């Protein structure tokens, strides 16, 4: 029987290593639909390049599927880029294997043309890969044309790279968690992750989620999601999950169905998710809490109404304050993730953000400095117009949009003056949180950062 090797390229573990959930969905889907193949899983968070060489030379793979999670660390203070690491991986593949190399993942989907070329891959998949990979492998095995496959990234005979559009999406999928990976990630990160939805309809000026997943929101089968959760809880004793949806509270009707199914299942699992301060009621949060919600990470970006408009957000500070108060009333831990000094920021809007932060009790604030510019976003169009970049291909290296109307040198001092808890990208890990992790406290540790 022929073999396929799935490779998780990510080895970045700040603040903790992240389970390769996207590749696990792909693996689960392919095991059900490619009956004539066996599968191996290689993860660079667990294994070294020496291990990789040994795997490649000890096996004959027909296909190698390489998943790229991130391009860089999105930290203006460090600007660590992962492209060299990815190129080293593909150089090993080319040296020690004759396999057909397929590349995908969220990082690849942001730069599909450029990375197909840079990594010397045979084919790539932009966006979700489950069905497209099946179609590609079947077509290659049968000598059929591949040019009509949705999301496919490929070279024409003349060398030009083509990225196919996508109009159809997978809606009924489930996921199996690899035993070895679970044993590594559960104690290391204190959580596993799972999806309930894909796609984001929002128009945030900087965001790459619609580029990666599309703007069409697809809710995954809630019965299968809960089956996966029950399986993790009962068979592997996993007691904390993070829902990786771009925004959990997009679809209230679906969430009510999902949460009632979790409650009816009887599992006592805690979970967190990314939320927006809009489209969220006290009653919503009450139900979500009954279903296990303990932590919310709000994609807030600013506490200034004028800046929220610049960022193309669909809520105001009054919404932020109201939902924060709901969380405090219910005892749900919450943090606000912010972007300081991005497009349109002024000293006045910065001052407003710092001043308004004082009104939000019992929270942690995680500010990013400047906006990482990604291709095919509204911010990319601004950067081209303003001459910050000449071509979007430059963005393979981390380039940030910093408003010319602000001075970033005083941000930490201004934040400290608020008396609130601000955790900047270069803030060292809280030693209490590290101790609690060793004592098998599960879930995020950021609530222990609060003053």
C-alpha positions in Angstrom: 0.0 0.0 0.0 1.3 3.5 -0.9 2.0 6.1 1.8 1.4 9.8 2.4 3.4 11.8 4.9 1.7 14.8 6.6 4.2 17.3 7.9 3.4 20.1 10.4 6.2 22.6 9.8 5.4 24.9 12.8 8.0 24.8 15.6 7.1 28.2 17.2 5.9 27.8 20.7 5.4 31.2 22.2 3.4 31.4 24.4 2.8 27.7 24.0 3.0 25.0 21.3 -0.3 24.8 19.3 -1.8 21.5 18.2 -1.8 21.2 14.4 -5.6 21.1 14.1 -5.8 22.0 10.4 -3.5 19.1 9.4 -5.5 16.8 11.7 -8.7 17.7 9.9 -7.0 16.9 6.6 -5.6 13.6 7.9 -9.0 12.5 9.2 -10.8 13.4 5.9 -8.1 11.6 3.8 -8.2 8.4 5.9 -11.9 8.1 5.1 -11.6 8.9 1.4 -8.2 7.5 0.3 -8.6 3.8 1.3 -5.5 2.7 -0.8 -3.1 4.8 1.3 -1.4 4.6 4.7 -0.6 7.8 6.5 2.3 9.0 8.7 2.4 12.2 10.7 5.5 14.3 11.4 5.5 17.4 13.6 8.5 19.7 14.0 7.4 20.7 17.5 8.1 17.2 18.5 10.9 16.1 16.2 14.2 17.3 14.8 15.7 17.5 11.3 17.7 14.3 12.0 14.4 12.6 12.8 13.0 14.0 9.5 15.9 12.7 7.5 15.5 9.2 9.1 11.7 9.2 8.3 12.3 10.2 4.7 15.1 7.7 4.0 13.3 4.9 5.8 10.0 5.2 3.9 8.8 5.5 0.3 6.1 8.2 0.2 4.0 8.9 -2.9 3.0 12.3 -1.5 4.2 14.6 1.2 1.7 17.2 2.4 3.4 20.1 4.1 1.3 22.5 6.3 2.5 26.0 7.0 0.7 27.7 10.0 2.5 31.1 10.2 4.8 33.3 8.1 6.3 35.1 11.1 5.8 35.9 14.8 3.7 39.1 14.2 5.9 40.8 16.8 7.3 44.1 15.7 10.0 43.9 18.5 11.4 40.6 17.1 10.2 40.2 13.5 11.1 36.5 13.4 10.3 35.0 10.0 9.9 31.3 9.4 10.6 31.1 5.7 14.2 29.9 6.1 12.9 27.0 8.3 10.3 26.1 5.7 12.9 26.1 2.9 15.1 23.8 4.9 12.2 21.4 5.3 11.6 21.3 1.6 15.3 21.0 0.8 15.3 17.8 2.9 12.3 16.5 1.1 13.9 17.1 -2.3 17.2 15.5 -1.1 15.9 12.4 0.6 12.6 11.7 -1.1 11.0 11.4 -4.6 7.6 12.2 -3.3 5.2 14.7 -4.9 5.3 17.8 -2.6 1.9 19.4 -1.8 1.9 22.6 0.3 -1.0 24.2 2.2 -2.1 25.7 5.5 -3.0 29.2 6.6 0.5 30.7 6.1 0.7 29.3 2.6 -2.7 30.6 1.7 -1.7 34.2 2.3 1.3 33.9 -0.2 0.4 31.0 -2.5 2.1 32.0 -5.7 5.3 33.2 -3.9 5.6 30.2 -1.6 5.0 27.6 -4.3 8.0 29.1 -6.1 10.1 29.7 -3.0 9.6 26.2 -1.6 9.9 24.4 -4.9 6.6 22.6 -4.3 4.8 20.7 -7.0 1.3 21.8 -6.0 -0.4 23.9 -3.4 -3.9 24.3 -2.0 -5.1 27.8 -1.0 -7.7 27.7 1.7 -9.3 24.6 3.1 -7.6 21.5 1.8 -9.8 18.5 2.6 -11.7 18.0 -0.6 -9.2 19.7 -3.0 -6.4 17.4 -1.8 -8.6 14.3 -2.4 -9.4 15.5 -5.9 -5.7 16.3 -6.6 -4.4 13.0 -5.5 -7.0 11.0 -7.4 -6.4 13.1 -10.5 -2.6 12.6 -10.3 -3.0 8.8 -9.6 -5.2 8.4 -12.6 -3.3 10.7 -15.0 -6.2 13.2 -15.2 -6.0 16.9 -15.6 -5.9 18.9 -12.4 -6.4 22.5 -13.6 -10.0 22.7 -12.6 -9.6 21.8 -9.0 -10.8 24.6 -6.7 -8.1 26.3 -4.6 -5.3 24.6 -6.5 -2.0 26.4 -6.9 0.0 25.1 -9.9 2.4 25.9 -12.7 1.3 26.1 -16.3 3.6 24.7 -19.0 5.1 28.1 -19.5 6.0 28.4 -15.8 3.3 30.9 -14.8 1.7 30.1 -11.4 -2.1 29.9 -11.3 -4.3 30.1 -8.2 -7.8 28.7 -8.8 -10.8 30.4 -7.2 -13.0 28.5 -4.7 -16.8 28.5 -4.7 -17.6 25.3 -2.9 -16.7 24.4 0.7 -16.7 21.4 3.0 -19.3 21.5 5.6 -19.5 18.0 7.1 -16.1 17.0 8.6 -14.9 15.6 11.9 -11.4 15.3 13.4 -9.4 12.5 15.0 -6.6 13.5 17.4 -3.3 11.7 17.1 -2.4 9.9 20.3 1.2 10.8 20.3 0.5 14.5 19.5 -2.2 14.7 22.2 0.2 13.3 24.8 2.7 16.1 23.8 0.4 19.1 23.4 -2.0 18.6 26.3 0.5 19.0 29.1 2.6 21.5 27.2 -0.1 23.9 26.2 -2.9 23.0 28.6 -5.5 22.8 25.8 -6.4 21.3 22.5 -8.2 23.2 19.7 -11.1 22.5 17.5 -13.3 24.4 14.9 -17.0 25.0 14.8 -17.1 27.4 11.9 -14.9 28.6 9.0 -14.9 31.9 7.1 -15.3 35.5 8.2 -17.7 38.1 6.7 -16.1 41.1 8.5 -14.2 43.8 6.7 -11.4 44.6 9.2 -8.8 46.6 7.3 -5.8 44.5 8.3 -7.2 40.9 8.6 -6.0 37.9 6.6 -8.8 35.5 7.9 -11.1 36.2 4.8 -8.0 35.7 2.6 -7.4 32.3 4.1 -10.9 31.0 4.8 -13.1 33.2 2.6 -15.9 35.4 3.6 -18.6 32.7 3.4 -19.3 31.5 6.9 -19.7 27.7 7.0 -21.0 26.1 10.2 -19.6 22.6 10.7 -22.0 19.8 11.7 -22.7 20.5 15.4 -23.4 16.8 16.1 -19.9 15.8 14.8 -18.2 18.6 16.7 -19.8 17.5 19.9 -18.9 13.8 19.2 -15.3 14.9 18.8 -15.5 16.8 22.1 -17.1 13.9 23.9 -14.5 11.6 22.6 -11.6 13.8 23.8 -13.2 14.1 27.2 -14.1 10.5 27.8 -11.2 8.7 26.1 -8.3 11.1 26.5 -9.5 13.1 29.6 -9.1 16.4 27.9 -10.9 19.1 30.0 -10.1 22.3 28.0 -10.6 23.2 24.4 -10.1 26.4 22.4 -12.5 27.0 19.4 -10.3 28.4 16.6 -13.2 30.0 14.7 -12.3 33.5 13.4 -15.1 34.8 15.6 -17.2 32.4 17.7 -20.2 34.6 18.0 -21.0 35.1 14.3 -24.0 32.8 14.2 -26.3 32.8 17.3 -28.7 30.1 16.2 -25.9 27.7 15.5 -24.1 28.5 18.8 -27.3 27.8 20.7 -27.6 24.4 19.0 -24.0 23.6 19.6 -24.0 24.6 23.3 -27.2 22.8 24.1 -25.7 19.7 22.5 -22.6 20.1 24.7 -24.8 20.5 27.8 -27.0 17.5 26.9 -23.8 15.4 26.4 -23.0 15.7 30.1 -19.3 16.3 29.5 -17.7 18.8 31.9 -15.3 20.4 29.5 -14.2 24.0 29.7 -13.4 26.1 26.6 -12.5 29.5 25.3 -12.8 31.2 21.9 -12.2 34.4 19.9 -15.2 36.8 20.3 -16.3 40.1 18.9 -17.9 42.6 21.3 -20.8 43.0 18.8 -23.7 40.6 18.4 -23.4 39.3 22.0 -26.0 39.4 24.7 -26.0 38.6 28.4 -28.3 35.7 27.6 -25.8 34.4 25.0 -23.0 34.4 27.5 -25.2 32.7 30.2 -25.8 29.8 27.8 -22.2 29.6 26.6 -21.0 29.5 30.2 -23.4 26.7 31.1 -21.8 24.8 28.1 -18.3 25.3 29.5 -17.1 28.8 28.4 -14.5 30.1 30.8 -12.3 32.4 28.7 -13.0 35.0 26.0 -10.3 36.6 23.8 -11.9 39.7 22.3 -10.5 41.0 19.0 -11.1 44.6 20.1 -8.1 46.4 18.6 -8.9 49.9 20.1 -10.9 51.6 22.8 -11.3 54.7 20.7 -14.4 55.1 18.6 -12.6 57.1 15.9 -10.0 54.4 15.6 -12.5 51.6 15.5 -13.9 53.3 12.4 -10.5 53.5 10.9 -10.0 49.7 11.5 -13.4 49.1 9.9 -14.9 47.5 13.0 -18.6 47.2 13.4 -18.8 48.1 17.1 -18.1 51.0 19.4 -16.5 51.4 22.8 -19.9 51.3 24.5 -20.3 47.7 23.1 -16.8 46.8 24.4 -17.6 48.1 27.9 -21.1 46.5 28.0 -19.8 43.0 27.0 -16.9 43.4 29.4 -19.3 44.1 32.2 -21.4 41.1 31.2 -18.3 38.9 31.6 -17.5 40.4 35.0 -21.1 39.8 36.1 -21.0 36.2 35.1 -17.4 35.5 36.2 -16.0 34.7 32.7 -12.3 35.5 32.3 -11.7 37.9 29.4 -8.8 39.6 27.6 -8.8 42.4 25.0 -6.4 42.2 22.1 -5.5 45.6 20.7 -3.5 47.1 17.8 -1.8 50.4 18.8 -0.5 52.9 16.3 -2.1 51.3 13.2 -3.8 53.0 10.3 -5.3 56.3 11.3 -4.0 56.4 14.9 -3.2 59.7 16.5 -1.9 60.8 19.8 -5.5 61.7 20.8 -6.9 58.3 19.8 -4.1 56.6 21.7 -4.8 58.7 24.8 -8.5 57.8 24.5 -7.7 54.1 24.4 -5.5 54.3 27.5 -8.1 56.4 29.3 -11.0 54.1 28.4 -9.0 51.0 29.5 -9.4 52.2 33.1 -13.2 51.6 32.8 -12.7 47.9 32.0 -12.3 45.9 35.2 -10.6 42.5 35.7 -9.2 42.3 32.2 -5.8 41.8 30.6 -4.8 43.9 27.6 -2.6 42.4 24.9 -1.4 45.2 22.5 0.2 44.6 19.2 2.3 47.6 17.9 1.5 48.6 14.4 -0.3 46.5 11.8 1.4 43.6 10.0 0.5 44.2 6.4 -0.8 41.2 4.5 -1.5 41.0 0.8 -5.1 41.3 -0.5 -6.3 43.2 2.5 -7.6 46.8 2.5 -4.4 47.8 4.4 -2.3 46.4 1.6 -4.1 48.7 -0.8 -3.3 51.6 1.6 0.3 50.6 1.8 0.7 50.5 -2.0 -1.0 53.9 -2.4 1.2 55.5 0.3 4.4 54.0 -1.1 5.1 51.9 2.0 5.5 49.0 -0.4 5.9 48.9 -4.2 4.7 45.3 -4.7 2.7 43.0 -2.4 5.4 40.3 -2.9 7.6 42.4 -0.5 5.2 41.4 2.3 6.7 37.9 2.6 9.0 39.7 5.0 7.2 41.3 8.0 6.4 44.9 7.2 4.3 47.0 9.6 2.0 49.9 9.1 2.8 52.5 11.8 0.9 55.7 11.8 3.1 58.8 11.1 1.0 60.7 13.7 2.2 58.8 16.7 5.4 58.2 18.7 5.7 54.6 19.7 8.5 55.2 22.2 6.2 56.1 25.1 3.5 53.4 24.7 4.7 51.2 27.6 5.0 54.2 29.9 1.5 55.4 29.0 0.1 51.9 29.5 1.7 51.6 32.9 0.2 54.9 34.0 -3.3 53.5 33.6 -2.7 51.0 36.5 -4.2 48.3 34.3 -2.6 45.0 33.2 -0.9 45.5 29.8 1.1 42.6 28.3 3.2 43.7 25.4 4.6 41.3 22.9 8.0 41.3 24.6 6.7 41.0 28.1 8.3 37.9 29.9 6.1 35.0 30.8 4.4 35.5 34.2 6.3 33.1 36.6 3.1 32.3 38.5 1.5 31.1 35.2 4.5 28.9 34.5 4.3 27.3 37.9 0.5 26.7 37.6 1.1 25.0 34.2 3.6 22.6 35.8 0.9 21.9 38.4 -1.4 20.8 35.6 -3.7 23.8 35.7 -5.3 23.8 32.2 -6.5 26.5 29.9 -5.0 29.9 29.2 -2.8 31.4 31.9 -3.4 35.1 31.1 -6.0 35.6 33.9 -3.1 35.1 36.4 -1.4 38.2 34.9 -4.1 40.5 36.3 -3.1 43.0 39.0 
